[in-house]
């Protein structure tokens, strides 16, 4: 006698079922990335000699895409969509980028749109900002009374590391960030500054700084910090389409990490709104707020703590500026506890700003204990690996801080 048991998505969300031959493969990139199905509902028919599985409802296709390829796809699709978009930076063309993020773009789009530059961040950042000004500036010069101006080109300016952006900080802050305000809204600056940010592995003090708080401090900039492939793909496309200068902070250690992407995320029109955080894990006991690579650490810590009966809610900021205070407050008002996690230094950091916003807003009255920050150590990054490991947040540090807040 057969018995059937229906399992909902919550029960089987981690089940991956190979694609049946009868399921059409609509997206050609599936041949490269591989495709799996995550069923919404499974029905198991249990018999004496076998277990059969049927997929009863519509399934969501999954693609394995690492962060590097997600960034590459986003740029490729935006270069194809808008001829005003171009990429410039050191080794982005024939060499395919220092981290191979621009792989194949020069062969496809040529020298005029994928441009290698000399090693002068001040120079090529200035060229990029000028290109974003170009058409509008010409129109402005022709008629000072015009109220509307056609936007210029839409550059993507790659820094080999954000540490080198300090050579170009005048271009990023004074030329890009302030012009829209100084022109009374007449001159948009549609430019994306992007590259790896924060600590890597064994690159010491001058190549390991996190610039989230540095640029998040500056009005006129939008500052984005993706964690996974979905973030990287959707946020970069949104940044390229934005008429404001966007600082796009990637992480070198995340480039090769693969994530599952749904078919919806792989669509060319998929974008993630800048300024909106995402709750990556639901919980009721404590809120963990983080960005970039540390989001993964928070999720790992939450999995460990769940075995001890502690349910953490993990908020992926995605955007540093503008900060999604509403999502943070809603989570804190539910859990009553807050821990922020970041790779940057503690003083005047992203976590400090989050704690200040919570203290100044309605969520403060819901806190059952003081908020705690988990940050990088307040020193320049050491070179020795054992010292480096002690200088950046680890999963054990998050677990310790959660237990401290919950008085465990």
N, C-alpha and C positions, 0 to 999 in steps of 0.2 A: 504494500500500500504506500502510495507516494504522499509526502507532506511537503508543502511549500512554505518558505519563510521569506518575507520581504524585508530587505535591509535598506534603510534610507541613506542619504548622502553622508550624514554625520557619522554613520557607522562604518561606511566603506570608502571614505574619502581618500584613503591611501592605497586603494586597490588599483592596480594598473592591468588592463586587459589588452592583449595584442589585438590589432585591428583585424576583424574578419574580412575575408576576401570580398564579401558582398557590400562592405562599406566603401563608398567612393572616396578617393583621395583627391580632394579638390585643389589643394595647394601644392604647387610644384616643389616648394622648398622642403616638403616632407621627405623627398627622396634623399636630401642631404642630411637633415636633422633627425630623421626617424620620427615615427608617429605612434602614439598610444592613445588609448581611450580611458577616461576616468568616468565610470558610469554614474548617473544620477540615482538609479534604482537597479538593484540586482535581485533576481529571484532564483533561489537555489532549489532545484528539484531533487530531493533526497530519495534514493532507492537503495535496495539491498546491495547492489554491486557497483554503483557509480554515483558521482555527483555531477550534475549538469548545471551550467550557468547560462542564463539568458539575459540579454540586455533589453529591458522593456521600454525604457524611455530614451529620449534623444541624448546622445553622448557628446562630450566636449573633447575635441582633438587636442592633444598635447604635443608640443615640440620642445626638444632639448636644445636650448640656446645658451651659450655662455655670454657673459657681460660684454666681452670684446666684440663678439659678433652682433649683439643687440645694438651696440653703438654704431657699428659699421653699417648695419641695415638701415638704421634711422637716418644716417647721413646720406646713404645711397638713395633712399626713397625721397628725401627732401631735395637733393640735387636734381633728381629726375623730375620732381613736381614743380620746382621753381627755378628758372634759369638764372635768377639773381643770386642764388646761393653759391658760395664757393668756399674752399678750405685752403688755409695757408698756415705755414709753420715749418719748423725744422724737420727735415727728412720725411715729410708727409707724403711725398709723391713717389719717385722711383723706388725708394726704400720701403714704402708701404707703412711708414710711421715707426717711431722708436719702439712702440709696443704693438705694432701691426693692427692698430685700430682702423687705419685708413686703407687696409689691404684691398688692392684691386681697383680703387677709385681712380687713380691716375691713368691706368690703362683704359678705363671706361670713359673718363671725362676730359682727359688731356691736360696740357700745361696751363691753359687759361683758367681752369677752374680748380685744379689741385696744384698748389704753388709751393715749391720749396723756397725757403728763405735763408739768408745768412744767419749766423748765430748772433742775433741782435734783437732781443725781445722788445726793447724800446722802439726800434725801427719798424719791425713788422706789425707790432700791436698798433702803432700809429698809422700805418698803411691801412690796416683793417678798419680802424675807427673812421679814417678819412673816406674809405669806400662806403661805409654805412651812411656817411654824410652826403656822398657825392651828388646825386641828382637833386636832393633837397637843397643843398647849399647853392647849387647853380641857380635854382629857381628863386631862392631867397635873395641872391645877389641881383637878379633881374628886377625884382619888385619887392620892396620892403613892406608893402601894404598887403601882400597876399596872406590869407589866413590859412590856406591849405597847401601843403607841399607833397609832391609825390615822393614816396620813400626811395632811398638809394638802394645799393646792393645789400645783400644779407650775408656778411662774412661769418665764417667759423674760424676762430683764431685759436690754434692749438699751442699750448705751452707744454714743452716736454715734461716739465713738472711745475706745479704751481709755485714752488720755491723760486723759480726763475722769473715769475711774474713780478717780483719786487723790482726787477730792472725796468718794468713797464708800468709801475703803479700810477705814475702821473697820467699815462694814457687811459688806464682803466678807470681811475677815479675822477680826475679833472676833465678829461676830454669826453669819456663815454657816459659816466654816471650823472654828470651835472648838466649836460647840454639840453636835455628835454625840458628841465625846469628853467634854465637860463633863457631859453628861447620862447618861454611862455607856451610850451606845448607845440610849437611850430616845427621843431626839428626832432623827429624820432631817431633813435639810434638802435636799429635792429641788428645786434651783433651778439654772438655767443663766444665767450672765452672758455675753453675747456682743456682738460688734461688731468693727470693723476695728482691726487692731493693726500696729505697725511703721511703717516709712517708706512714704510715699506719693509724691506728686510736687509739689514746690513748696510744702509746707506748713510747712517750717522746724522750729525746735527744739522748740516746745511741742506739736506734733501728730505727731511722728515716732518716738516711742520704742517699742521692742519690750519687751513685758511678760512674755515667756516665762520669763525667769529670775526676775523679781520675784515672780510668783505661784507659779512652780515651787518656790520656796524654802519655801513655807508648807505644813506638814502640815494635813491636813483638806480640802484642795482637790484636785480632779482638773483637770489643765490640758491642753487639747487644741489642736492647731495643724494644721488641715487644709491640704493643698496643692491638690488637684484636686477635681473635682465629685463623684467617688465618695467621697473623704474627707469632703467637706462634708455630703453627704447621709447617709452611714452613721454618721458620728461625731455629728452633731447629733441624730439620732434616738436614738442610744445615750445621749447626754448628757441628753436630756429624760426618758428612762426611768430614769435613775440616781437613787438615793436620796441621793446626796452632792452638794454644791455643785460645779458644773463651770464652770471658766473656759474659754470657747471663743474662741480667738484667730483671727479671720479676717484677710484681707489685702485692702485696698481695690483694689489693682492687679490682683488676681486675679478680682474679681467678674465681669467681662465676658469672661473667657477660657473658650472652649468646650472640652469634653472628650467623648470617646466613652464612653457608658455601656452596659453590656450589659442585656439584658432582666431578668436576675437582680437587678442593682443597682436597677432601676426598680420592683421589687416593694415593696409597702407594708411587708412584714415584714423588709426588708433592714436590718441594722445592722452596724456595724463595732465589734468589742470595743475598749473603751478600755484602753489599756496595751499594745497590740500594734503593733509597727512592721511595715513592709512593704518587702521588697526590690524596688525598682522596676526595677533592671537588674542582671543577674548579671555578675560579673567575677572575675578571678583575681589581679590585680596590686596593687590598692589599694582600700580601702573609703572611700567618701564618705558621711558621715552628716549629714543636714540635716532641716529642717522648713519648712513653709509655702512661700513663693515661691522660696526658695533651692533647693528640691528640683529645680525646673525648670532652674535655673542649673547644678546638678550634672549633670543629664542632658545638657544642651547641651555642657558641658565634656567629659563622657564620650564624646560622639559625636566631638568634635574629636580627643580623645586616641586614640580607637580607630583613626583614620587613621594614627597614628604607632606603632601596635602596642601601645598601653597599654589594657588592659581594666579599667575601673573598675566596682566594685560599688557601687550607689547605694542607700542605706537611707533611706527616708522614715519619720521617727520617728512621725508622726501624733500621738503623745501625749508631752508633756513630763514630766508626773507622773501616774501612775507611769511611770518610764522602762523601756523594754524592753531591759534590759541583755543578756539572753540572745541576742537577735538581733544586737546589735552585736558581742558577743564571738565569736559563731559566724562572723561575716563576717571579723573581724580575724584570727581563728585560721586562716582560709582564705587571706587575702591577705597577711598579715604587715605591712600598712601602713595608716595611718589619717589621714584629714583630716576635720575637722569644719567645717561651713559654717553660719553663722547671720547674721541681720541685726542682732542686738543688739550691745551693747558687749562688749569682751573680758573685763574683770575680773568674776570670779564668774559667768560666763555659762554657757549650756547646753553649749557646747563644752568649757569648763573642767571641768564635772561629768562629761561623757562621758570625757574623758581621765583624770580621777581614777578613775572606775570601772574603766576598762580597766587602769590601772596597779595597782589593788588586787586585780584578779581574775586568773584563769588566762590570759587573753588576752595579758597583759603579756609572758609568756615567748615568745610567738610574734612579737612585733614585731621587725622587722629594721631599723627606724629610728625615731627619735622621732616621735611624733604632732605634727601641725601644725594650728593653728586658723586658719580664715578668718572674720573677723568684721567688724562695722561699726567705723569709726574711733572712737577714744576721745575724742570731742568731741561737744557738742550739734550737732544737724543744722543745717548752713548753709542759707540760703535760695537762693543762686545755684545754678543747675542744674549748672554745671561743678564746683562744690565739692560739691554733693550727690552727684553721680556718683562722686566720689572718696571719699565717706564711707560708702558701702554696698558690699557684696561684688559684684564683677562676674565674668563668666565667665573673663576673662583672669586674675583673681586666683586662681581655683580651679586653672586650668591651671598657673600658675606654681608654686603650692604643691605640686601633685602631682609636678611635675618636680623640685622641691626634695627632696621625700621620697624619690623614686626615684633621686635623684642623676643626673638626665638633663642 
